Amino acid sequence: MEAALAFYFDAPERGLGFTTLDFDRPPATKRLEGGSSVSGSIRPYGLVYVVLDPGVESVRVEAALNGPALVAWLATDTDPIEVRAVELDTETPIDAPGTVLVLTSPGSAGYAVTAS
């Protein structure tokens, strides 16, 4: 997951980034406002980045039934960047604006993310 976050932030001076690689563009992201949701699927070892608007106070991540393990992490765009795991099917509070949610899975998986 560290490589996924390093690819997104590309900030080695804050602990997550690459000093030997230079990316021309940031990864594609989805944006989520409070009171809205997004769903989709992930290919094996793919990455989904969901940028949470500053008004979002909590987020809930759900995995499709009978799918492979879905992994979710929250990272704040602060100095230093703070990272924490997200427990699925649980309301997770958002502590700082500029937070990004990163999802991945070892196999094809469905997901739903709801912001409050």
C-alpha positions as CSV (number, residue, x, y, z in Angstrom):
1,M,0.0,0.0,0.0
2,E,2.9,2.3,0.6
3,A,3.8,2.3,-3.1
4,A,0.2,3.1,-4.0
5,L,0.3,6.1,-1.6
6,A,3.7,7.2,-2.9
7,F,2.4,7.1,-6.4
8,Y,-0.6,9.3,-5.4
9,F,1.3,11.9,-3.2
10,D,4.7,11.7,-4.8
11,A,6.2,13.6,-1.8
12,P,9.4,11.9,-0.7
13,E,10.1,14.9,1.6
14,R,6.9,13.9,3.6
15,G,7.8,10.2,3.6
16,L,5.7,8.9,0.6
17,G,7.2,9.4,-2.8
18,F,9.9,8.3,-5.3
19,T,13.1,10.2,-5.6
20,T,14.3,8.3,-8.7
21,L,11.0,8.4,-10.6
22,D,9.1,11.4,-12.0
23,F,5.4,10.9,-12.8
24,D,4.0,13.1,-15.6
25,R,0.5,13.0,-14.2
26,P,-1.3,12.0,-11.0
27,P,-3.4,8.8,-10.9
28,A,-7.0,9.0,-11.8
29,T,-9.3,9.7,-8.8
30,K,-12.9,9.8,-7.9
31,R,-14.3,12.7,-5.8
32,L,-16.8,12.1,-3.1
33,E,-18.9,14.7,-1.2
34,G,-20.7,14.2,2.1
35,G,-24.1,12.4,1.6
36,S,-23.0,10.7,-1.6
37,S,-21.7,7.3,-2.6
38,V,-19.7,5.7,-5.3
39,S,-19.4,2.0,-6.3
40,G,-17.5,0.0,-8.8
41,S,-15.1,-2.8,-9.3
42,I,-11.4,-3.3,-9.0
43,R,-9.3,-5.6,-11.1
44,P,-6.7,-7.8,-9.4
45,Y,-4.2,-5.6,-7.6
46,G,-5.7,-2.5,-9.2
47,L,-6.0,0.7,-7.3
48,V,-9.0,3.0,-6.7
49,Y,-8.3,6.5,-5.3
50,V,-11.3,8.4,-3.8
51,V,-10.7,12.0,-2.8
52,L,-13.0,13.0,0.1
53,D,-14.3,16.6,0.0
54,P,-13.4,18.7,3.1
55,G,-16.9,18.5,4.5
56,V,-16.9,14.7,4.7
57,E,-17.0,13.7,8.4
58,S,-17.0,9.9,8.0
59,V,-16.7,7.2,5.4
60,R,-18.1,3.6,5.1
61,V,-16.5,1.0,2.8
62,E,-18.3,-2.1,1.8
63,A,-17.1,-5.1,-0.2
64,A,-19.3,-7.1,-2.6
65,L,-20.4,-10.4,-1.1
66,N,-18.3,-13.5,-1.9
67,G,-15.5,-11.4,-3.4
68,P,-11.8,-11.5,-2.5
69,A,-10.5,-9.5,0.4
70,L,-10.8,-5.8,-0.2
71,V,-8.2,-3.5,1.5
72,A,-8.9,0.1,2.3
73,W,-6.6,2.8,3.7
74,L,-7.1,6.5,4.5
75,A,-4.2,9.0,4.1
76,T,-4.2,12.7,5.0
77,D,-2.5,15.3,2.8
78,T,-0.6,16.7,5.8
79,D,3.0,16.9,6.8
80,P,3.7,14.2,7.7
81,I,1.2,12.2,5.7
82,E,-0.8,10.1,8.2
83,V,-2.1,6.6,7.1
84,R,-4.5,4.3,8.7
85,A,-6.4,1.1,7.8
86,V,-10.1,1.2,7.3
87,E,-12.3,-1.5,8.8
88,L,-14.9,-2.6,6.2
89,D,-18.6,-2.2,7.0
90,T,-17.9,0.4,9.7
91,E,-18.3,4.2,9.9
92,T,-14.7,5.6,10.0
93,P,-14.3,9.2,11.1
94,I,-12.3,11.6,8.9
95,D,-9.8,13.6,11.0
96,A,-8.4,16.0,8.5
97,P,-9.4,17.7,5.3
98,G,-7.6,16.6,2.1
99,T,-8.0,12.9,2.9
100,V,-7.8,10.3,0.2
101,L,-9.2,6.7,0.4
102,V,-7.2,4.0,-1.4
103,L,-8.8,0.6,-2.3
104,T,-7.2,-2.5,-3.6
105,S,-7.7,-6.3,-3.7
106,P,-5.8,-9.4,-4.7
107,G,-8.6,-10.4,-7.1
108,S,-11.5,-8.8,-8.9
109,A,-13.8,-7.2,-6.3
110,G,-16.8,-5.0,-6.0
111,Y,-16.9,-2.0,-3.6
112,A,-19.2,0.7,-2.4
113,V,-18.1,3.8,-0.5
114,T,-20.5,6.1,1.3
115,A,-19.5,9.5,2.7
116,S,-21.3,11.3,5.5
